[in-house]
C-alpha cells in the first residue's frame, strides 16, 4: 500500500478539525481511523499492477549525440482499470528525456508509452526496471509494483567527422580516374595517354608517344586497389587523457571511422585492432558494406585502460594480422618517454615490411598556454607548454627519420588530416 500526500493531508486536516471542535484524543483517533478506512477502501478498488504484461520495441543502437525512441507496450489482461503513473527507469548515462508517463489502461486493452534516449557515453545502456503505481478512485492510496523488462541500447561513437567524407570522396574520384585529373605513382596501373599540362610530373612523360605525335604526352595511372589498411587503436594509459570535451580515445575512434569509410570506397581492405596489454578489438575481413557498422559496434564498448601499453605485444599482434605489405595506422600518443622506451625499439621490423603512420591528437590548450603572458604564473605556464611542444616536435622528427608518416593535429583536425594523408600516399603511389 502506498499512502499518497493527499491521504496524509486529509488525516492531518481531520485531526485538526476534531481537535478544535472537540479536543479529545478519542475524536482524533476516530477521524484518523475513518481516513485510513477510506484509504483502505480506495486501495482495494485500485487496479492490480501485478497482472500487467510488457513488451519492448524500438532502437537497439544510436550514435552519440543522436536521439532514439524505445517503446513499451503495456497490456492489461483483465480486472479493474489501472490509472496512475509508469516509470521506465534507465541509468543516467542513457540520457532518458522523460522516464515518467501517465497511464490510463482499461481492462482488456493496451497502451504504448515511449521513452526517448540521448546517451552521453559510449557502450551498452541497459533498462533497469518498469515501475507502475496505480491509484484508487479517490486518489488516497495506490498499489505499486515493479517488473523486469530487459532491453539494451548500444551507444556508438559519434562519427562527427563524417561531414568531411564527401569532399574526400571527390578527391578520391579524381585519383581513381573518374574525373578529369589523373595521377602517376609507382606500382600503379597504366590507364591511358593525354597531353602534358603544366604541373605534371616529368617522370610521367612517354617519350615514344611524344616523338610520334610531335607533342609532349604523359601517361596516366590508376591507383591500385585491394591494398590492406590496418587501423590500430592504442587503448593504454595515454588514450585516457581528455582533450577538449572527450578522451583522446574518442577522437582517435572518430579518425579511424573516417579513414575506414574512405579506404573502403577506394577499394582497399580495412581491418581494426585495439590493444593495450591484450587485444581489445579485432575486426577482420569485413565486407565493404559492413566495415562501418562492425567498426562502430566493436568500438562502442571499448574504454581506455590505465596501464602502460605493451608495445612488443602490439607489434606481434600487428605482424599476425598484416601478413602482406600493409598501411598500418597507429593512433596513439606522442609522449617522449612512451615513444622512446616503448615504440621506437619495435618499429624496425614494422617499417621494413609495412608503410607505417603514427597519428596523435594534440592538445590545443598547450598552444593557448604558449601565448599567455601578463604575470609570473602565466609566463611559467607558457615556458612549460613551449617545452612540451618542443619535445613533441623532436619525437615527430625521430619518427619521420625512421620513415614513418606522422599526423599530429588537434581534435577537430585529426580525422580530416589523416584522411588527407591517406589520399596523398595514394597520389604518390606509396599505397
Helices and strands as residue ranges (DSSP letters): E 2-3, H 5-21, H 25-45, E 52-58, E 61-63, E 68-76, E 82-90, G 92-94, E 100-105, E 110-117, E 123-135, E 141-147, E 152-156, G 160-164, H 165-175, E 189-195, G 202-204, H 207-213, E 217-222, E 228-234, G 237-240, E 242-243, E 246-247, H 248-265, E 269-275, E 279-283, H 291-300, H 311-321, E 326-331, H 336-338, I 339-343, H 344-353, E 355-362, H 364-370, H 376-401, E 405-410, H 411-427
